[in-house]
Amino acid sequence: MSDTDRLIKVFSTTVGRELSREELTGGNLISSLGLNSIDALQLLIQVETEFGFNIEDEELSIDLVDSLERLETFVASKQPARTA
C-alpha cells in the first residue's frame, strides 16, 4: 500500500466514511470534510501510529491536515531515505 493510500485510509477513519483521492485533492480539507480541531489532532495521532514516527510539538500545525499533498510531503520528510 502506498503512503498516499495509507493517508487516505487515515482520513477515512477520522471522518468515519470511505473517502476517495478526488475528495482529498486540493486544499481546505478541514472545512470541506467538516473537521474540527479535535478531529485534526486525532488524524495526526493516527498518522503517527500508521507511519511509526512522532510529530514534534514545533511541527504541529492545523495546516498539515488541510491538504493531502502537504501531509504527503511531511510524511515523506519524516521517513528514512528508501533505497532502490
Phi and psi in degrees as GROMACS dihedral restraints (atoms count N, CA, C in turn):
[ dihedral_restraints ]
;  ai    aj    ak    al  type     phi  dphi    fc
    3     4     5     6     1   -73.8    20    10
    4     5     6     7     1   161.8    20    10
    6     7     8     9     1   -58.2    20    10
    7     8     9    10     1   -39.3    20    10
    9    10    11    12     1   -61.9    20    10
   10    11    12    13     1   -45.3    20    10
   12    13    14    15     1   -61.6    20    10
   13    14    15    16     1   -39.0    20    10
   15    16    17    18     1   -65.3    20    10
   16    17    18    19     1   -40.1    20    10
   18    19    20    21     1   -67.1    20    10
   19    20    21    22     1   -39.4    20    10
   21    22    23    24     1   -60.8    20    10
   22    23    24    25     1   -39.9    20    10
   24    25    26    27     1   -62.3    20    10
   25    26    27    28     1   -41.7    20    10
   27    28    29    30     1   -63.9    20    10
   28    29    30    31     1   -46.1    20    10
   30    31    32    33     1   -59.4    20    10
   31    32    33    34     1   -44.5    20    10
   33    34    35    36     1   -60.8    20    10
   34    35    36    37     1   -42.8    20    10
   36    37    38    39     1   -62.9    20    10
   37    38    39    40     1   -43.1    20    10
   39    40    41    42     1   -64.6    20    10
   40    41    42    43     1   -42.2    20    10
   42    43    44    45     1   -78.4    20    10
   43    44    45    46     1   -26.8    20    10
   45    46    47    48     1    88.9    20    10
   46    47    48    49     1    18.3    20    10
   48    49    50    51     1  -155.0    20    10
   49    50    51    52     1   158.5    20    10
   51    52    53    54     1   -68.3    20    10
   52    53    54    55     1   128.9    20    10
   54    55    56    57     1  -115.6    20    10
   55    56    57    58     1   149.6    20    10
   57    58    59    60     1  -100.4    20    10
   58    59    60    61     1   163.0    20    10
   60    61    62    63     1   -58.6    20    10
   61    62    63    64     1   -37.7    20    10
   63    64    65    66     1   -60.4    20    10
   64    65    66    67     1   -38.2    20    10
   66    67    68    69     1   -67.9    20    10
   67    68    69    70     1   -21.2    20    10
   69    70    71    72     1  -105.3    20    10
   70    71    72    73     1     5.3    20    10
   72    73    74    75     1   -82.0    20    10
   73    74    75    76     1   141.6    20    10
   75    76    77    78     1    88.7    20    10
   76    77    78    79     1  -170.9    20    10
   78    79    80    81     1  -106.2    20    10
   79    80    81    82     1  -165.5    20    10
   81    82    83    84     1    62.7    20    10
   82    83    84    85     1    34.8    20    10
   84    85    86    87     1   -66.7    20    10
   85    86    87    88     1   -32.8    20    10
   87    88    89    90     1   -58.3    20    10
   88    89    90    91     1   -47.4    20    10
   90    91    92    93     1   -71.6    20    10
   91    92    93    94     1   -47.6    20    10
   93    94    95    96     1   -67.2    20    10
   94    95    96    97     1   -28.7    20    10
   96    97    98    99     1   -95.5    20    10
   97    98    99   100     1    -4.5    20    10
   99   100   101   102     1    71.5    20    10
  100   101   102   103     1    32.3    20    10
  102   103   104   105     1   -81.4    20    10
  103   104   105   106     1   146.1    20    10
  105   106   107   108     1  -111.0    20    10
  106   107   108   109     1  -177.6    20    10
  108   109   110   111     1   -64.3    20    10
  109   110   111   112     1   -33.7    20    10
  111   112   113   114     1   -66.7    20    10
  112   113   114   115     1   -43.1    20    10
  114   115   116   117     1   -59.4    20    10
  115   116   117   118     1   -43.3    20    10
  117   118   119   120     1   -62.3    20    10
  118   119   120   121     1   -42.4    20    10
  120   121   122   123     1   -64.9    20    10
  121   122   123   124     1   -42.7    20    10
  123   124   125   126     1   -62.2    20    10
  124   125   126   127     1   -39.4    20    10
  126   127   128   129     1   -62.0    20    10
  127   128   129   130     1   -44.7    20    10
  129   130   131   132     1   -65.9    20    10
  130   131   132   133     1   -36.0    20    10
  132   133   134   135     1   -64.0    20    10
  133   134   135   136     1   -41.3    20    10
  135   136   137   138     1   -65.0    20    10
  136   137   138   139     1   -36.3    20    10
  138   139   140   141     1   -62.7    20    10
  139   140   141   142     1   -45.1    20    10
  141   142   143   144     1   -56.7    20    10
  142   143   144   145     1   -46.4    20    10
  144   145   146   147     1   -66.0    20    10
  145   146   147   148     1   -46.7    20    10
  147   148   149   150     1   -62.8    20    10
  148   149   150   151     1   -39.2    20    10
  150   151   152   153     1  -104.0    20    10
  151   152   153   154     1    -5.5    20    10
  153   154   155   156     1    72.6    20    10
  154   155   156   157     1    36.4    20    10
  156   157   158   159     1  -138.6    20    10
  157   158   159   160     1   165.8    20    10
  159   160   161   162     1  -104.0    20    10
  160   161   162   163     1   139.8    20    10
  162   163   164   165     1   -93.3    20    10
  163   164   165   166     1   119.6    20    10
  165   166   167   168     1   -71.5    20    10
  166   167   168   169     1   154.6    20    10
  168   169   170   171     1   -53.6    20    10
  169   170   171   172     1   -42.1    20    10
  171   172   173   174     1   -71.2    20    10
  172   173   174   175     1   -14.3    20    10
  174   175   176   177     1   -90.9    20    10
  175   176   177   178     1   -15.5    20    10
  177   178   179   180     1   -64.6    20    10
  178   179   180   181     1   126.4    20    10
  180   181   182   183     1  -158.0    20    10
  181   182   183   184     1   137.0    20    10
  183   184   185   186     1   -63.9    20    10
  184   185   186   187     1   -24.3    20    10
  186   187   188   189     1   -62.3    20    10
  187   188   189   190     1   -26.7    20    10
  189   190   191   192     1   -59.3    20    10
  190   191   192   193     1   -36.1    20    10
  192   193   194   195     1   -99.0    20    10
  193   194   195   196     1     4.8    20    10
  195   196   197   198     1   -88.9    20    10
  196   197   198   199     1    -2.8    20    10
  198   199   200   201     1  -150.8    20    10
  199   200   201   202     1   125.6    20    10
  201   202   203   204     1   -60.4    20    10
  202   203   204   205     1   -41.7    20    10
  204   205   206   207     1   -62.0    20    10
  205   206   207   208     1   -42.6    20    10
  207   208   209   210     1   -64.4    20    10
  208   209   210   211     1   -41.0    20    10
  210   211   212   213     1   -68.1    20    10
  211   212   213   214     1   -37.8    20    10
  213   214   215   216     1   -60.0    20    10
  214   215   216   217     1   -45.0    20    10
  216   217   218   219     1   -63.1    20    10
  217   218   219   220     1   -42.5    20    10
  219   220   221   222     1   -62.7    20    10
  220   221   222   223     1   -47.3    20    10
  222   223   224   225     1   -59.9    20    10
  223   224   225   226     1   -44.3    20    10
  225   226   227   228     1   -60.9    20    10
  226   227   228   229     1   -37.0    20    10
  228   229   230   231     1   -70.7    20    10
  229   230   231   232     1   -22.4    20    10
  231   232   233   234     1   -89.2    20    10
  232   233   234   235     1   -11.9    20    10
  234   235   236   237     1   -95.7    20    10
  235   236   237   238     1   147.4    20    10
  237   238   239   240     1   -63.6    20    10
  238   239   240   241     1   152.2    20    10
  240   241   242   243     1   -59.2    20    10
  241   242   243   244     1   137.9    20    10
  243   244   245   246     1   -96.1    20    10
  244   245   246   247     1   139.6    20    10
  246   247   248   249     1  -103.0    20    10
  247   248   249   250     1   146.4    20    10
